[in-house]
Amino acid sequence: MKHYYVNKIKQSNGDHEVHELSCIYLPSVENREYLGLFNDCKEAVKKAKEKYTQSNGCYFCSNSCHKS
């Protein structure tokens, strides 16, 4: 299982990106919200969408959940 976070600040396209703890693009502490421990990014994105309906996996650390 991995720790996942969502960026509180939306991207220019409106997405709130979901990142693994080890991601090189993990937002700063004040700009991220902890989602929890999950088996995969799909579960983490689902959790993020409870608060940020337009959530998306990070292209780099959660690519299988990234939608263009």
N, CA, C and O atoms as a Tripos MOL2 file, in Angstrom:
@<TRIPOS>MOLECULE
protein
  272   271    68     0     0
PROTEIN
NO_CHARGES

@<TRIPOS>ATOM
      1 N           0.8480   -1.1930    0.0000 N.3       1 MET1
      2 CA          0.0000    0.0000    0.0000 C.3       1 MET1
      3 C           0.8840    1.2450    0.0000 C.2       1 MET1
      4 O           2.0150    1.2380    0.4860 O.2       1 MET1
      5 N           0.3240    2.3080   -0.5630 N.am      2 LYS2
      6 CA          1.0700    3.5540   -0.6800 C.3       2 LYS2
      7 C           0.2550    4.7110   -0.1100 C.2       2 LYS2
      8 O          -0.9760    4.6830   -0.0970 O.2       2 LYS2
      9 N           0.9780    5.7300    0.3610 N.am      3 HIS3
     10 CA          0.3510    6.9570    0.8550 C.3       3 HIS3
     11 C           0.0630    7.8660   -0.3440 C.2       3 HIS3
     12 O           0.9140    8.0520   -1.2130 O.2       3 HIS3
     13 N          -1.1420    8.4230   -0.3760 N.am      4 TYR4
     14 CA         -1.5410    9.3130   -1.4670 C.3       4 TYR4
     15 C          -2.0060   10.6620   -0.9260 C.2       4 TYR4
     16 O          -2.5520   10.7680    0.1720 O.2       4 TYR4
     17 N          -1.7660   11.6860   -1.7430 N.am      5 TYR5
     18 CA         -2.1450   13.0610   -1.4280 C.3       5 TYR5
     19 C          -2.8220   13.6840   -2.6420 C.2       5 TYR5
     20 O          -2.5970   13.2640   -3.7770 O.2       5 TYR5
     21 N          -3.6490   14.6860   -2.3890 N.am      6 VAL6
     22 CA         -4.2540   15.4510   -3.4770 C.3       6 VAL6
     23 C          -3.7890   16.8960   -3.3480 C.2       6 VAL6
     24 O          -3.6830   17.4360   -2.2460 O.2       6 VAL6
     25 N          -3.5210   17.4980   -4.4700 N.am      7 ASN7
     26 CA         -3.1240   18.8980   -4.5020 C.3       7 ASN7
     27 C          -4.3580   19.7580   -4.2440 C.2       7 ASN7
     28 O          -5.3580   19.6260   -4.9490 O.2       7 ASN7
     29 N          -4.3020   20.6290   -3.2540 N.am      8 LYS8
     30 CA         -5.4220   21.5220   -2.9430 C.3       8 LYS8
     31 C          -5.6060   22.5900   -4.0190 C.2       8 LYS8
     32 O          -6.6960   23.1370   -4.1870 O.2       8 LYS8
     33 N          -4.5310   22.8760   -4.7400 N.am      9 ILE9
     34 CA         -4.5710   23.9040   -5.7760 C.3       9 ILE9
     35 C          -4.8150   23.2410   -7.1270 C.2       9 ILE9
     36 O          -4.0610   22.3570   -7.5330 O.2       9 ILE9
     37 N          -5.8510   23.6610   -7.8110 N.am     10 LYS10
     38 CA         -6.1630   23.0420   -9.0980 C.3      10 LYS10
     39 C          -5.1900   23.4940  -10.1840 C.2      10 LYS10
     40 O          -4.6310   24.5900  -10.1350 O.2      10 LYS10
     41 N          -5.0110   22.6230  -11.1520 N.am     11 GLN11
     42 CA         -4.1780   22.9170  -12.3090 C.3      11 GLN11
     43 C          -4.9280   23.8840  -13.2300 C.2      11 GLN11
     44 O          -6.0940   24.1970  -12.9870 O.2      11 GLN11
     45 N          -4.2680   24.3490  -14.2720 N.am     12 SER12
     46 CA         -4.8990   25.2970  -15.1990 C.3      12 SER12
     47 C          -6.1400   24.7150  -15.8740 C.2      12 SER12
     48 O          -7.0240   25.4630  -16.2930 O.2      12 SER12
     49 N          -6.2140   23.3860  -15.9830 N.am     13 ASN13
     50 CA         -7.3800   22.7460  -16.5960 C.3      13 ASN13
     51 C          -8.4750   22.4190  -15.5760 C.2      13 ASN13
     52 O          -9.5150   21.8660  -15.9330 O.2      13 ASN13
     53 N          -8.2370   22.7640  -14.3070 N.am     14 GLY14
     54 CA         -9.2390   22.5350  -13.2660 C.3      14 GLY14
     55 C          -9.0330   21.2720  -12.4530 C.2      14 GLY14
     56 O          -9.7310   21.0590  -11.4620 O.2      14 GLY14
     57 N          -8.0870   20.4290  -12.8530 N.am     15 ASP15
     58 CA         -7.8300   19.1770  -12.1370 C.3      15 ASP15
     59 C          -7.0990   19.3950  -10.8220 C.2      15 ASP15
     60 O          -6.2360   20.2660  -10.7120 O.2      15 ASP15
     61 N          -7.4540   18.5950   -9.8330 N.am     16 HIS16
     62 CA         -6.6990   18.4730   -8.5940 C.3      16 HIS16
     63 C          -5.9460   17.1480   -8.7300 C.2      16 HIS16
     64 O          -6.5610   16.0820   -8.7590 O.2      16 HIS16
     65 N          -4.6250   17.2180   -8.8130 N.am     17 GLU17
     66 CA         -3.8260   16.0230   -9.0730 C.3      17 GLU17
     67 C          -3.5860   15.1990   -7.8190 C.2      17 GLU17
     68 O          -3.3540   15.7330   -6.7340 O.2      17 GLU17
     69 N          -3.6470   13.8810   -7.9960 N.am     18 VAL18
     70 CA         -3.3860   12.9200   -6.9320 C.3      18 VAL18
     71 C          -1.9630   12.3920   -7.1080 C.2      18 VAL18
     72 O          -1.5680   11.9870   -8.2010 O.2      18 VAL18
     73 N          -1.1960   12.4060   -6.0040 N.am     19 HIS19
     74 CA          0.2100   12.0050   -6.0250 C.3      19 HIS19
     75 C           0.5140   10.9520   -4.9730 C.2      19 HIS19
     76 O          -0.1120   10.9110   -3.9130 O.2      19 HIS19
     77 N           1.4850   10.1000   -5.2830 N.am     20 GLU20
     78 CA          2.0570    9.1990   -4.2830 C.3      20 GLU20
     79 C           3.0360    9.9980   -3.4370 C.2      20 GLU20
     80 O           3.5620   11.0170   -3.8830 O.2      20 GLU20
     81 N           3.2790    9.5400   -2.2270 N.am     21 LEU21
     82 CA          4.2080   10.2160   -1.3290 C.3      21 LEU21
     83 C           5.5950   10.3700   -1.9420 C.2      21 LEU21
     84 O           6.2740   11.3630   -1.6820 O.2      21 LEU21
     85 N           6.0260    9.4050   -2.7510 N.am     22 SER22
     86 CA          7.3770    9.4170   -3.3200 C.3      22 SER22
     87 C           7.5020   10.2520   -4.5980 C.2      22 SER22
     88 O           8.5910   10.3340   -5.1660 O.2      22 SER22
     89 N           6.4260   10.8660   -5.0570 N.am     23 CYS23
     90 CA          6.4390   11.6070   -6.3180 C.3      23 CYS23
     91 C           7.3480   12.8370   -6.2430 C.2      23 CYS23
     92 O           7.3450   13.5690   -5.2530 O.2      23 CYS23
     93 N           8.1170   13.0460   -7.3000 N.am     24 ILE24
     94 CA          8.9810   14.2310   -7.3380 C.3      24 ILE24
     95 C           8.1590   15.5140   -7.5040 C.2      24 ILE24
     96 O           8.6770   16.6080   -7.2790 O.2      24 ILE24
     97 N           6.8920   15.3930   -7.8930 N.am     25 TYR25
     98 CA          6.0180   16.5510   -8.0560 C.3      25 TYR25
     99 C           5.0020   16.6800   -6.9250 C.2      25 TYR25
    100 O           4.0040   17.3880   -7.0620 O.2      25 TYR25
    101 N           5.2530   16.0030   -5.8130 N.am     26 LEU26
    102 CA          4.3730   16.1010   -4.6540 C.3      26 LEU26
    103 C           4.2930   17.5640   -4.2110 C.2      26 LEU26
    104 O           5.3270   18.2010   -4.0140 O.2      26 LEU26
    105 N           3.0900   18.1000   -4.0530 N.am     27 PRO27
    106 CA          2.9610   19.5030   -3.6440 C.3      27 PRO27
    107 C           3.5530   19.7410   -2.2490 C.2      27 PRO27
    108 O           3.7320   18.8060   -1.4690 O.2      27 PRO27
    109 N           3.8480   20.9880   -1.9590 N.am     28 SER28
    110 CA          4.3680   21.3510   -0.6390 C.3      28 SER28
    111 C           3.3280   20.9900    0.4240 C.2      28 SER28
    112 O           2.1460   20.8230    0.1230 O.2      28 SER28
    113 N           3.7820   20.8760    1.6540 N.am     29 VAL29
    114 CA          2.9230   20.4610    2.7600 C.3      29 VAL29
    115 C           1.6560   21.3120    2.8530 C.2      29 VAL29
    116 O           0.5690   20.7810    3.0780 O.2      29 VAL29
    117 N           1.7890   22.6100    2.6830 N.am     30 GLU30
    118 CA          0.6200   23.4840    2.8100 C.3      30 GLU30
    119 C          -0.3370   23.3950    1.6170 C.2      30 GLU30
    120 O          -1.4770   23.8530    1.7060 O.2      30 GLU30
    121 N           0.1130   22.8150    0.5130 N.am     31 ASN31
    122 CA         -0.7260   22.7160   -0.6950 C.3      31 ASN31
    123 C          -1.2460   21.3150   -0.9740 C.2      31 ASN31
    124 O          -1.7800   21.0580   -2.0530 O.2      31 ASN31
    125 N          -1.0970   20.4120   -0.0220 N.am     32 ARG32
    126 CA         -1.5790   19.0460   -0.2410 C.3      32 ARG32
    127 C          -2.4460   18.5810    0.9200 C.2      32 ARG32
    128 O          -2.3380   19.0620    2.0480 O.2      32 ARG32
    129 N          -3.3070   17.6280    0.5940 N.am     33 GLU33
    130 CA         -4.1930   17.0310    1.5910 C.3      33 GLU33
    131 C          -4.0010   15.5220    1.5510 C.2      33 GLU33
    132 O          -4.0230   14.9100    0.4830 O.2      33 GLU33
    133 N          -3.8130   14.9330    2.7130 N.am     34 TYR34
    134 CA         -3.5970   13.4890    2.8030 C.3      34 TYR34
    135 C          -4.8910   12.7500    2.5150 C.2      34 TYR34
    136 O          -5.9370   13.0580    3.0850 O.2      34 TYR34
    137 N          -4.8070   11.7660    1.6210 N.am     35 LEU35
    138 CA         -5.9770   10.9620    1.2730 C.3      35 LEU35
    139 C          -6.0130    9.6470    2.0410 C.2      35 LEU35
    140 O          -7.0850    9.1560    2.3930 O.2      35 LEU35
    141 N          -4.8240    9.0710    2.3020 N.am     36 GLY36
    142 CA         -4.7610    7.8170    3.0230 C.3      36 GLY36
    143 C          -3.8620    6.8030    2.3390 C.2      36 GLY36
    144 O          -3.1470    7.1140    1.3860 O.2      36 GLY36
    145 N          -3.9190    5.5780    2.8540 N.am     37 LEU37
    146 CA         -3.1760    4.4470    2.3010 C.3      37 LEU37
    147 C          -4.0840    3.6780    1.3530 C.2      37 LEU37
    148 O          -5.2040    3.3160    1.7150 O.2      37 LEU37
    149 N          -3.6060    3.4310    0.1500 N.am     38 PHE38
    150 CA         -4.4170    2.7310   -0.8460 C.3      38 PHE38
    151 C          -3.5660    1.7210   -1.6070 C.2      38 PHE38
    152 O          -2.3480    1.8620   -1.7090 O.2      38 PHE38
    153 N          -4.2270    0.7110   -2.1320 N.am     39 ASN39
    154 CA         -3.5470   -0.3030   -2.9410 C.3      39 ASN39
    155 C          -3.1330    0.2310   -4.3020 C.2      39 ASN39
    156 O          -2.1330   -0.2050   -4.8710 O.2      39 ASN39
    157 N          -3.9100    1.1820   -4.8220 N.am     40 ASP40
    158 CA         -3.5920    1.7380   -6.1380 C.3      40 ASP40
    159 C          -4.1670    3.1450   -6.2690 C.2      40 ASP40
    160 O          -4.9260    3.6100   -5.4190 O.2      40 ASP40
    161 N          -3.7850    3.8000   -7.3450 N.am     41 CYS41
    162 CA         -4.2050    5.1910   -7.5420 C.3      41 CYS41
    163 C          -5.7030    5.3090   -7.8110 C.2      41 CYS41
    164 O          -6.2880    6.3560   -7.5350 O.2      41 CYS41
    165 N          -6.3320    4.2760   -8.3360 N.am     42 LYS42
    166 CA         -7.7660    4.3540   -8.6120 C.3      42 LYS42
    167 C          -8.5520    4.6100   -7.3360 C.2      42 LYS42
    168 O          -9.4790    5.4200   -7.3180 O.2      42 LYS42
    169 N          -8.1770    3.9150   -6.2710 N.am     43 GLU43
    170 CA         -8.8430    4.1150   -4.9850 C.3      43 GLU43
    171 C          -8.5860    5.5250   -4.4650 C.2      43 GLU43
    172 O          -9.4860    6.1650   -3.9210 O.2      43 GLU43
    173 N          -7.3580    6.0070   -4.6320 N.am     44 ALA44
    174 CA         -6.9900    7.3470   -4.1550 C.3      44 ALA44
    175 C          -7.7340    8.4390   -4.9230 C.2      44 ALA44
    176 O          -8.2100    9.4010   -4.3200 O.2      44 ALA44
    177 N          -7.8370    8.3020   -6.2340 N.am     45 VAL45
    178 CA         -8.5530    9.2940   -7.0430 C.3      45 VAL45
    179 C         -10.0340    9.2940   -6.6570 C.2      45 VAL45
    180 O         -10.6530   10.3550   -6.5730 O.2      45 VAL45
    181 N         -10.5890    8.1370   -6.4280 N.am     46 LYS46
    182 CA        -11.9940    8.0410   -6.0030 C.3      46 LYS46
    183 C         -12.2070    8.8030   -4.6980 C.2      46 LYS46
    184 O         -13.1890    9.5310   -4.5500 O.2      46 LYS46
    185 N         -11.2830    8.6330   -3.7560 N.am     47 LYS47
    186 CA        -11.3600    9.3450   -2.4740 C.3      47 LYS47
    187 C         -11.2280   10.8590   -2.6990 C.2      47 LYS47
    188 O         -11.9770   11.6360   -2.1070 O.2      47 LYS47
    189 N         -10.2930   11.2770   -3.5400 N.am     48 ALA48
    190 CA        -10.0930   12.7030   -3.8200 C.3      48 ALA48
    191 C         -11.3490   13.3250   -4.4150 C.2      48 ALA48
    192 O         -11.6680   14.4770   -4.1190 O.2      48 ALA48
    193 N         -12.0680   12.5760   -5.2520 N.am     49 LYS49
    194 CA        -13.2670   13.0910   -5.9090 C.3      49 LYS49
    195 C         -14.4120   13.3430   -4.9380 C.2      49 LYS49
    196 O         -15.3750   14.0240   -5.2900 O.2      49 LYS49
    197 N         -14.3240   12.8070   -3.7220 N.am     50 GLU50
    198 CA        -15.3390   13.0960   -2.7100 C.3      50 GLU50
    199 C         -15.3220   14.5790   -2.3450 C.2      50 GLU50
    200 O         -16.3590   15.1470   -2.0020 O.2      50 GLU50
    201 N         -14.1540   15.2030   -2.4170 N.am     51 LYS51
    202 CA        -14.0160   16.6300   -2.0930 C.3      51 LYS51
    203 C         -13.7920   17.4740   -3.3360 C.2      51 LYS51
    204 O         -14.3800   18.5460   -3.4840 O.2      51 LYS51
    205 N         -12.9400   16.9860   -4.2270 N.am     52 TYR52
    206 CA        -12.6090   17.7010   -5.4580 C.3      52 TYR52
    207 C         -13.1050   16.8580   -6.6330 C.2      52 TYR52
    208 O         -12.4130   15.9420   -7.0760 O.2      52 TYR52
    209 N         -14.2950   17.1640   -7.1330 N.am     53 THR53
    210 CA        -14.9130   16.3150   -8.1520 C.3      53 THR53
    211 C         -14.0670   16.1780   -9.4110 C.2      53 THR53
    212 O         -14.1400   15.1610  -10.1010 O.2      53 THR53
    213 N         -13.2740   17.1850   -9.7100 N.am     54 GLN54
    214 CA        -12.3950   17.1130  -10.8850 C.3      54 GLN54
    215 C         -10.9810   16.7670  -10.4140 C.2      54 GLN54
    216 O         -10.1030   17.6280  -10.3610 O.2      54 GLN54
    217 N         -10.7780   15.4920  -10.0730 N.am     55 SER55
    218 CA         -9.4750   14.9920   -9.6500 C.3      55 SER55
    219 C          -8.9280   14.0490  -10.7000 C.2      55 SER55
    220 O          -9.6820   13.4130  -11.4370 O.2      55 SER55
    221 N          -7.6040   13.9660  -10.7620 N.am     56 ASN56
    222 CA         -6.9330   13.1960  -11.8010 C.3      56 ASN56
    223 C          -5.6150   12.6800  -11.2350 C.2      56 ASN56
    224 O          -5.0050   13.3340  -10.3880 O.2      56 ASN56
    225 N          -5.1810   11.5340  -11.6870 N.am     57 GLY57
    226 CA         -3.8960   11.0050  -11.2640 C.3      57 GLY57
    227 C          -2.7490   11.7830  -11.8910 C.2      57 GLY57
    228 O          -2.8570   12.2510  -13.0250 O.2      57 GLY57
    229 N          -1.6680   11.9190  -11.1660 N.am     58 CYS58
    230 CA         -0.4700   12.5820  -11.6740 C.3      58 CYS58
    231 C           0.1010   11.7760  -12.8470 C.2      58 CYS58
    232 O           0.1790   10.5490  -12.7880 O.2      58 CYS58
    233 N           0.4890   12.4670  -13.8880 N.am     59 TYR59
    234 CA          1.0630   11.8230  -15.0750 C.3      59 TYR59
    235 C           2.3090   11.0170  -14.7270 C.2      59 TYR59
    236 O           2.5650    9.9840  -15.3460 O.2      59 TYR59
    237 N           3.0790   11.4660  -13.7590 N.am     60 PHE60
    238 CA          4.3560   10.8500  -13.4410 C.3      60 PHE60
    239 C           4.2790    9.7220  -12.4160 C.2      60 PHE60
    240 O           4.9280    8.6920  -12.5970 O.2      60 PHE60
    241 N           3.5120    9.8860  -11.3560 N.am     61 CYS61
    242 CA          3.4990    8.8510  -10.3090 C.3      61 CYS61
    243 C           2.2250    8.0020  -10.3080 C.2      61 CYS61
    244 O           2.2050    6.9280   -9.7080 O.2      61 CYS61
    245 N           1.1850    8.4600  -10.9560 N.am     62 SER62
    246 CA         -0.0950    7.7360  -10.9940 C.3      62 SER62
    247 C          -0.6380    7.7110  -12.4200 C.2      62 SER62
    248 O          -1.8120    7.9860  -12.6680 O.2      62 SER62
    249 N           0.2430    7.3770  -13.3310 N.am     63 ASN63
    250 CA         -0.0670    7.4640  -14.7620 C.3      63 ASN63
    251 C          -1.2700    6.6240  -15.1650 C.2      63 ASN63
    252 O          -2.0370    7.0320  -16.0370 O.2      63 ASN63
    253 N          -1.4480    5.4680  -14.5540 N.am     64 SER64
    254 CA         -2.5880    4.6200  -14.9460 C.3      64 SER64
    255 C          -3.9190    5.2670  -14.5950 C.2      64 SER64
    256 O          -4.9620    4.8340  -15.0860 O.2      64 SER64
    257 N          -3.9010    6.2970  -13.7520 N.am     65 CYS65
    258 CA         -5.1090    7.0380  -13.3770 C.3      65 CYS65
    259 C          -5.1590    8.4240  -13.9880 C.2      65 CYS65
    260 O          -6.0680    9.2040  -13.7020 O.2      65 CYS65
    261 N          -4.1790    8.7320  -14.8330 N.am     66 HIS66
    262 CA         -4.1200   10.0410  -15.4570 C.3      66 HIS66
    263 C          -4.9520   10.0330  -16.7450 C.2      66 HIS66
    264 O          -4.7610    9.2020  -17.6340 O.2      66 HIS66
    265 N          -5.8690   10.9810  -16.8060 N.am     67 LYS67
    266 CA         -6.6830   11.1180  -18.0250 C.3      67 LYS67
    267 C          -6.4120   12.4890  -18.6070 C.2      67 LYS67
    268 O          -6.4910   13.5010  -17.9110 O.2      67 LYS67
    269 N          -6.0960   12.5120  -19.8820 N.am     68 SER68
    270 CA         -5.7520   13.7770  -20.5670 C.3      68 SER68
    271 C          -6.9460   14.6820  -20.7080 C.2      68 SER68
    272 O          -6.8290   15.7770  -21.2580 O.2      68 SER68
@<TRIPOS>BOND
     1     1     2 1
     2     2     3 1
     3     3     4 2
     4     3     5 am
     5     5     6 1
     6     6     7 1
     7     7     8 2
     8     7     9 am
     9     9    10 1
    10    10    11 1
    11    11    12 2
    12    11    13 am
    13    13    14 1
    14    14    15 1
    15    15    16 2
    16    15    17 am
    17    17    18 1
    18    18    19 1
    19    19    20 2
    20    19    21 am
    21    21    22 1
    22    22    23 1
    23    23    24 2
    24    23    25 am
    25    25    26 1
    26    26    27 1
    27    27    28 2
    28    27    29 am
    29    29    30 1
    30    30    31 1
    31    31    32 2
    32    31    33 am
    33    33    34 1
    34    34    35 1
    35    35    36 2
    36    35    37 am
    37    37    38 1
    38    38    39 1
    39    39    40 2
    40    39    41 am
    41    41    42 1
    42    42    43 1
    43    43    44 2
    44    43    45 am
    45    45    46 1
    46    46    47 1
    47    47    48 2
    48    47    49 am
    49    49    50 1
    50    50    51 1
    51    51    52 2
    52    51    53 am
    53    53    54 1
    54    54    55 1
    55    55    56 2
    56    55    57 am
    57    57    58 1
    58    58    59 1
    59    59    60 2
    60    59    61 am
    61    61    62 1
    62    62    63 1
    63    63    64 2
    64    63    65 am
    65    65    66 1
    66    66    67 1
    67    67    68 2
    68    67    69 am
    69    69    70 1
    70    70    71 1
    71    71    72 2
    72    71    73 am
    73    73    74 1
    74    74    75 1
    75    75    76 2
    76    75    77 am
    77    77    78 1
    78    78    79 1
    79    79    80 2
    80    79    81 am
    81    81    82 1
    82    82    83 1
    83    83    84 2
    84    83    85 am
    85    85    86 1
    86    86    87 1
    87    87    88 2
    88    87    89 am
    89    89    90 1
    90    90    91 1
    91    91    92 2
    92    91    93 am
    93    93    94 1
    94    94    95 1
    95    95    96 2
    96    95    97 am
    97    97    98 1
    98    98    99 1
    99    99   100 2
   100    99   101 am
   101   101   102 1
   102   102   103 1
   103   103   104 2
   104   103   105 am
   105   105   106 1
   106   106   107 1
   107   107   108 2
   108   107   109 am
   109   109   110 1
   110   110   111 1
   111   111   112 2
   112   111   113 am
   113   113   114 1
   114   114   115 1
   115   115   116 2
   116   115   117 am
   117   117   118 1
   118   118   119 1
   119   119   120 2
   120   119   121 am
   121   121   122 1
   122   122   123 1
   123   123   124 2
   124   123   125 am
   125   125   126 1
   126   126   127 1
   127   127   128 2
   128   127   129 am
   129   129   130 1
   130   130   131 1
   131   131   132 2
   132   131   133 am
   133   133   134 1
   134   134   135 1
   135   135   136 2
   136   135   137 am
   137   137   138 1
   138   138   139 1
   139   139   140 2
   140   139   141 am
   141   141   142 1
   142   142   143 1
   143   143   144 2
   144   143   145 am
   145   145   146 1
   146   146   147 1
   147   147   148 2
   148   147   149 am
   149   149   150 1
   150   150   151 1
   151   151   152 2
   152   151   153 am
   153   153   154 1
   154   154   155 1
   155   155   156 2
   156   155   157 am
   157   157   158 1
   158   158   159 1
   159   159   160 2
   160   159   161 am
   161   161   162 1
   162   162   163 1
   163   163   164 2
   164   163   165 am
   165   165   166 1
   166   166   167 1
   167   167   168 2
   168   167   169 am
   169   169   170 1
   170   170   171 1
   171   171   172 2
   172   171   173 am
   173   173   174 1
   174   174   175 1
   175   175   176 2
   176   175   177 am
   177   177   178 1
   178   178   179 1
   179   179   180 2
   180   179   181 am
   181   181   182 1
   182   182   183 1
   183   183   184 2
   184   183   185 am
   185   185   186 1
   186   186   187 1
   187   187   188 2
   188   187   189 am
   189   189   190 1
   190   190   191 1
   191   191   192 2
   192   191   193 am
   193   193   194 1
   194   194   195 1
   195   195   196 2
   196   195   197 am
   197   197   198 1
   198   198   199 1
   199   199   200 2
   200   199   201 am
   201   201   202 1
   202   202   203 1
   203   203   204 2
   204   203   205 am
   205   205   206 1
   206   206   207 1
   207   207   208 2
   208   207   209 am
   209   209   210 1
   210   210   211 1
   211   211   212 2
   212   211   213 am
   213   213   214 1
   214   214   215 1
   215   215   216 2
   216   215   217 am
   217   217   218 1
   218   218   219 1
   219   219   220 2
   220   219   221 am
   221   221   222 1
   222   222   223 1
   223   223   224 2
   224   223   225 am
   225   225   226 1
   226   226   227 1
   227   227   228 2
   228   227   229 am
   229   229   230 1
   230   230   231 1
   231   231   232 2
   232   231   233 am
   233   233   234 1
   234   234   235 1
   235   235   236 2
   236   235   237 am
   237   237   238 1
   238   238   239 1
   239   239   240 2
   240   239   241 am
   241   241   242 1
   242   242   243 1
   243   243   244 2
   244   243   245 am
   245   245   246 1
   246   246   247 1
   247   247   248 2
   248   247   249 am
   249   249   250 1
   250   250   251 1
   251   251   252 2
   252   251   253 am
   253   253   254 1
   254   254   255 1
   255   255   256 2
   256   255   257 am
   257   257   258 1
   258   258   259 1
   259   259   260 2
   260   259   261 am
   261   261   262 1
   262   262   263 1
   263   263   264 2
   264   263   265 am
   265   265   266 1
   266   266   267 1
   267   267   268 2
   268   267   269 am
   269   269   270 1
   270   270   271 1
   271   271   272 2
@<TRIPOS>SUBSTRUCTURE
     1 MET1         2 RESIDUE 1 A MET
     2 LYS2         6 RESIDUE 1 A LYS
     3 HIS3        10 RESIDUE 1 A HIS
     4 TYR4        14 RESIDUE 1 A TYR
     5 TYR5        18 RESIDUE 1 A TYR
     6 VAL6        22 RESIDUE 1 A VAL
     7 ASN7        26 RESIDUE 1 A ASN
     8 LYS8        30 RESIDUE 1 A LYS
     9 ILE9        34 RESIDUE 1 A ILE
    10 LYS10       38 RESIDUE 1 A LYS
    11 GLN11       42 RESIDUE 1 A GLN
    12 SER12       46 RESIDUE 1 A SER
    13 ASN13       50 RESIDUE 1 A ASN
    14 GLY14       54 RESIDUE 1 A GLY
    15 ASP15       58 RESIDUE 1 A ASP
    16 HIS16       62 RESIDUE 1 A HIS
    17 GLU17       66 RESIDUE 1 A GLU
    18 VAL18       70 RESIDUE 1 A VAL
    19 HIS19       74 RESIDUE 1 A HIS
    20 GLU20       78 RESIDUE 1 A GLU
    21 LEU21       82 RESIDUE 1 A LEU
    22 SER22       86 RESIDUE 1 A SER
    23 CYS23       90 RESIDUE 1 A CYS
    24 ILE24       94 RESIDUE 1 A ILE
    25 TYR25       98 RESIDUE 1 A TYR
    26 LEU26      102 RESIDUE 1 A LEU
    27 PRO27      106 RESIDUE 1 A PRO
    28 SER28      110 RESIDUE 1 A SER
    29 VAL29      114 RESIDUE 1 A VAL
    30 GLU30      118 RESIDUE 1 A GLU
    31 ASN31      122 RESIDUE 1 A ASN
    32 ARG32      126 RESIDUE 1 A ARG
    33 GLU33      130 RESIDUE 1 A GLU
    34 TYR34      134 RESIDUE 1 A TYR
    35 LEU35      138 RESIDUE 1 A LEU
    36 GLY36      142 RESIDUE 1 A GLY
    37 LEU37      146 RESIDUE 1 A LEU
    38 PHE38      150 RESIDUE 1 A PHE
    39 ASN39      154 RESIDUE 1 A ASN
    40 ASP40      158 RESIDUE 1 A ASP
    41 CYS41      162 RESIDUE 1 A CYS
    42 LYS42      166 RESIDUE 1 A LYS
    43 GLU43      170 RESIDUE 1 A GLU
    44 ALA44      174 RESIDUE 1 A ALA
    45 VAL45      178 RESIDUE 1 A VAL
    46 LYS46      182 RESIDUE 1 A LYS
    47 LYS47      186 RESIDUE 1 A LYS
    48 ALA48      190 RESIDUE 1 A ALA
    49 LYS49      194 RESIDUE 1 A LYS
    50 GLU50      198 RESIDUE 1 A GLU
    51 LYS51      202 RESIDUE 1 A LYS
    52 TYR52      206 RESIDUE 1 A TYR
    53 THR53      210 RESIDUE 1 A THR
    54 GLN54      214 RESIDUE 1 A GLN
    55 SER55      218 RESIDUE 1 A SER
    56 ASN56      222 RESIDUE 1 A ASN
    57 GLY57      226 RESIDUE 1 A GLY
    58 CYS58      230 RESIDUE 1 A CYS
    59 TYR59      234 RESIDUE 1 A TYR
    60 PHE60      238 RESIDUE 1 A PHE
    61 CYS61      242 RESIDUE 1 A CYS
    62 SER62      246 RESIDUE 1 A SER
    63 ASN63      250 RESIDUE 1 A ASN
    64 SER64      254 RESIDUE 1 A SER
    65 CYS65      258 RESIDUE 1 A CYS
    66 HIS66      262 RESIDUE 1 A HIS
    67 LYS67      266 RESIDUE 1 A LYS
    68 SER68      270 RESIDUE 1 A SER
